[in-house]
Amino acid sequence: MEGAYYKTKETAEEYIRLAKDVSGKQLIEKLKQVLPPDSVLLEIGSGPGTDWKILNDTYHTIGSDNSIAFLNHLKKENPKGKFLKLDASTLKTDKKFDGIYSNKVLHHLTDIELTESIKRQYKILNSNGIICHSF
């Protein structure tokens, strides 16, 4: 799973450097066409927080990651942000969301984990909610 490698500050920082120019801006523009502003949105696998920042300009975005190193980075860079430690396959939270988003995260899951993730997303999504993922 994606959090397996990024468990240390050093490996997370390496990824942040490598992905500094990568964002899901085009995907987020498509999401804005169907998910109203101010919706409560869960981002699965926030990593360095690039997409979280873009999403949070429009939505009440709760970021998540399975890596403590990334969560520490996210909280340091966005002290007013909301972040959860979540495994993308189990998504153990009692919160409900109007939208769920991920950008190049779920392809790290096995077929079984992906199936479990989608089932769990359905359970934590409000009725008429939107799921938006890129692979």
Secondary structure, DSSP 8 states (H G I E B T S, - for coil): -GGGTTTSHHHHHHHHHHTTT---HHHHHHHHTTS-TT-EEEES--TTSHHHHHHHTTSEEEEEES-HHHHHHHHHH-TT-EEEE--TTT---S--EEEEEEES-GGGS-HHHHHHHHHHHHHHEEEEEEEEEE-
